[in-house]
Amino acid sequence: MSKPTTSKGKVPTRTLFWTELVCSYCNETTAGQYVASKVPIRSMKLEAQRAGWVFEGVDAFCREAHRQAWHEQQDTA
């Protein structure tokens, strides 16, 4: 069996991935974009905040009411 040949000097194919922020309470999304390497978390978060999203720790919420409802749900669990 022969070994596959590798072509040196060629740039590898970049795979794009769709990323977006998701509300921890209702699963609504915002600030989506394609990325090929590092996810631009800071810019996505700023875009979401301009749209009225709120953040707490690692959780994102599309509105303050959902942040509060999420807390109530966690307290009863």
C-alpha angles and dihedrals in degrees: 000000000000125000117247112255121238121213109226119211096031119119112240118247112267115223117212121218126196112231129181141160115257126203110245090218110040103012094238112153137219142164096037124172143154117258132185098190133356116022109239095228096165096053093043090051092049091050090050093048090053086055091054101264120147128209135208119180107310094340126097126200128192090219139008092250089061091051090054093045090050090054092050090050091050092049093054095046 
